[in-house]
Amino acid sequence: MSGGQVRASLLLLVWTSRISCFSMYTSRVAPPVLARLGACLICRRPSTRLGRSTRGDRGCSGTRAMAMSAGGSSLEEDVIRARALVSTDWLQEHLEEVTILDIRGEVEKLPAEADFVQTVYRPCKEDFLNGHIPGAEFVDWTADIVDPQSLVPVQLSPKDLFEAAMEERGVCNDNTVVVYDNGNMLFATRLWWALTYYGHKDVRILNGGWKRWCAEERDISVDTECPLKKYAEFNARVELPSLRCVASDMREVIKKTSDACIVDARNAAQFTSKERRAKRSGCIPGATNIPYKRLINKEMGGYLSDEQMIAILKDEGLDVQDMKNRKTFLYCNGGVASTAVLFALWKLGIPLCNLSNYDGSWGEWGNQEDDELYPVART
């Protein structure tokens, strides 16, 4: 067989393999790993990261020595923080250079029975199909990034499932990712927190989200791109495990007479036991109530100014400068709204290594019956 014939045979073999993988991917019959491999063989989306590289930033507990700023953050973390909340103008200018994720959702309240309020978690997929920021891919916050084996709703998905969900939407380790929601910020910050936890170094949030984008009458699209054209490789790695905590961590915080701070991001009615969304009402002992909605611009969506947020925290007895040097643990009902407060605290200069989101939150803690393991305070 001649050299040309050999090359032709090899080429035919490669394309036969690609077509086979493509068929498995689109039929969803093959295991997820093979499906992802098929997509990878067919197309690879180039990765782009705007601004200087931040690879290797491991927070305060990193193995690499880094210069530190006065507040305890690394200088690299300060750079990341400064660009993490982007404006609609900025996104309009960089639409073709970033990966955009739409994670609009809602928490619907059902009619109350006495003090108990039942809620239903919903994605806004129909809203996305009716219009979204050009180039955006949809993420279902109730299914795409959650642990299907967890008894507590909307817990963060395991590494392999999270990787697969991000890869199908064009996220790789080296691109710039912009996430947005309705403008209430809690779903966008949840995805920012999840991506950051799994090691992505350049995740940015659109301040004001969809609400502000539409209010400014910017371009929208109803187009959705083939997943094969979006596919990228994302290798998740947990470099700052303290960013996520569990019930046992919270128990240790309560037991120890430390200067750690606990922040409850639920509304005041739940914090004061007037409203119940679990078997038990109340709060985790020692918590300070900072409802996430207090930090949000009601008219335009997005965050209030830094000065306004600092004043709100001060009114509740929390000093940002003091918090930069101690651990803060946050919770809400499902570990979602708490990320909106966590992001705000980080934006105000508190290093990520001093912030931890209790993923189970009151959905886990408030539904336990063991008062010793899961103590409750009522204000």
Disulfide bonds with the S-S distance in Angstrom:
Cys60-Cys353 1.80
